[in-house]
Structures are given as C-alpha cells and as structure tokens.
Amino acid sequence: MRFSITIDTDDEEVAVRLLGALKDAGLVQTAAVVEDAEVRILPDTRQVLLRDEPVELTRLEFELLHHLCGHPDRVHRRRELLAAVWGVNDNYGGARTVDVHVRRVRQKLGDAADVIQTVRGVGYLVASSGRVRVERSPNVVQLADRRAG
C-alpha cells in the first residue's frame, strides 16, 4: 500500500522532525537506490535523465513517459493513455497521437528507446527492469500554503 502525508505547518523544522520520527518508527521506507538505471525519471522536479544527462521533453512527453514507467509490466492501450495523459475520455479518434508522442520520446531517449515496447495492435509496455527508475525524493515534505482561503 502506498499513501502520502501532507504536513500542515509553517515550521519546516517540525515537518522534518516528524518525517524523521516516521522513518525511525519504520512507517516510511527509503527506497534503495539502484546506480545502473539508464533512464531516471524525477517527478518532483519534472526531469528525465539519460545516463545522468538531462533529456528535454515537452510536458506531454514527460507525462506519457512518467505514466508508462510509473505503471510497469502492464500493457497500456492507446485510449487509456489518451485518458490518463491527455484527459480525453470520449470517442476521440486521435489514438495515433499517442504513437507520435511515443516516437518522439523514443527519439529523445536514443539507444535507450527500447525501454518502451510496442504491443502490436494494442498499445505500449515498459517492463520493470534496472534500466528505468522513477525516483521520488525521500525527503520531500509538502507544506500547506496558508495564504489560500
């Protein structure tokens, strides 16, 4: 099970101490870092690194790659990707839009392009492997903005 906690405080020190207490209690686990991942996706900073070099992606290209890599070992149908990434939930006939964006992401990934596999007639798949990793910063603490409201 995975969940997130928002700490509503103006005092960042309190938030950091609470995060430390949760880690000490074993309620927050820090993922082991695998050093050999070719493609690293950093959603907190919206970056993609290919062998530690930044890859320039558009907003939709980033969202597409993040969605595919965030849900590995699952075939994603084009219509599902349109709904998840583009927010299109009707009978929109633009499923080929997904193909164009996948092609562009693959071009930008160069020789690591094969991390996105085509499942003919269905959609796309990213197999879980050490080649791709979605990294969340273990110390990200969200502080609520008290100015709203």
C-alpha positions in Angstrom: 0.0 0.0 0.0 1.2 3.5 -0.8 0.0 6.8 0.6 1.2 10.3 1.0 1.1 12.6 4.0 0.8 16.4 3.9 2.2 18.1 7.0 0.2 21.3 7.5 2.6 23.6 9.4 4.5 26.8 8.8 7.5 25.4 10.7 9.7 23.3 8.3 11.8 22.1 11.2 8.7 20.5 12.8 7.9 18.8 9.5 11.4 17.4 9.1 11.4 16.1 12.7 8.0 14.4 12.1 9.4 12.8 8.9 12.4 11.6 10.9 10.1 10.1 13.6 8.1 8.3 10.9 11.2 6.9 9.4 12.5 5.8 12.9 9.2 4.0 13.5 9.5 2.2 10.3 6.5 3.8 8.8 8.4 5.5 6.0 10.8 3.5 3.9 13.6 4.9 1.9 14.0 3.0 -1.4 17.3 1.5 -2.2 19.0 3.4 -5.0 20.0 1.4 -8.0 23.0 3.0 -9.5 22.8 1.5 -13.0 19.5 2.8 -14.2 19.9 4.2 -17.7 16.7 6.3 -17.6 15.8 8.1 -14.4 12.5 10.0 -14.0 12.4 12.6 -11.3 8.7 13.6 -11.0 9.3 16.1 -8.1 11.5 18.2 -10.4 9.9 17.0 -13.7 13.3 15.9 -15.1 14.3 12.9 -17.1 18.0 11.9 -17.0 19.6 9.5 -19.6 22.8 8.3 -18.0 22.8 11.3 -15.8 22.4 13.7 -18.7 19.1 15.7 -18.9 16.6 14.9 -21.7 14.5 17.7 -22.9 10.9 16.6 -23.1 7.7 18.5 -23.6 5.1 18.5 -20.9 3.0 15.7 -22.7 6.1 13.7 -23.5 7.2 13.8 -19.8 3.6 12.8 -18.6 3.5 10.0 -21.1 6.9 8.5 -20.1 6.2 9.0 -16.4 2.8 7.3 -16.7 4.3 4.3 -18.7 7.2 3.9 -16.3 5.1 4.5 -13.2 3.0 1.5 -14.2 5.4 -1.1 -15.5 4.7 -4.6 -16.6 1.3 -3.6 -17.9 0.1 -3.1 -21.5 -1.3 0.4 -21.8 -3.9 0.7 -24.6 -3.8 3.9 -26.6 -7.2 5.0 -25.5 -6.2 4.5 -21.8 -3.1 6.6 -22.4 -5.3 9.3 -24.1 -7.4 9.4 -21.0 -4.6 9.3 -18.5 -2.2 11.7 -20.1 -4.3 13.9 -22.3 -7.5 13.8 -20.3 -9.5 12.7 -23.4 -12.3 10.4 -22.3 -14.7 10.4 -25.2 -14.6 8.6 -28.6 -11.9 10.9 -29.8 -10.3 9.3 -32.9 -6.8 10.6 -32.1 -5.2 7.4 -30.8 -2.4 7.9 -33.3 -1.5 11.0 -31.3 -0.1 8.6 -28.8 2.0 6.9 -31.4 3.5 10.2 -32.5 4.4 11.1 -28.9 5.9 7.7 -28.2 8.0 8.0 -31.3 9.3 11.4 -30.2 10.1 10.2 -26.7 12.0 7.2 -28.2 14.0 9.5 -30.5 15.0 11.6 -27.5 16.0 8.5 -25.5 18.3 7.4 -28.2 19.7 3.9 -27.7 17.6 3.5 -24.6 14.4 3.9 -26.7 13.7 0.2 -26.5 12.6 0.6 -22.8 9.2 1.4 -24.4 7.9 -1.7 -26.1 5.2 -1.8 -28.7 2.5 -4.4 -28.3 1.1 -4.6 -31.8 -2.5 -3.7 -32.2 -2.9 -2.9 -28.5 -0.5 -0.2 -27.1 2.7 0.1 -25.2 4.5 -1.6 -22.4 7.5 -0.7 -20.1 8.9 -3.8 -18.5 10.2 -3.4 -15.0 14.0 -3.7 -15.1 17.0 -1.9 -13.8 17.1 0.2 -16.9 14.3 2.6 -15.9 13.6 4.1 -12.5 11.0 6.6 -11.2 12.6 8.4 -8.3 10.8 10.2 -5.6 12.8 12.4 -3.3 12.7 10.6 0.1 12.9 14.0 2.0 10.2 15.9 0.1 7.9 17.4 2.7 4.8 19.2 1.4 3.9 22.3 3.5 0.4 23.6 3.0 0.1 27.1 1.7 -1.8 29.0 4.4 -2.4 32.1 2.2 -5.2 30.3 0.3 -8.6 30.8 1.7 
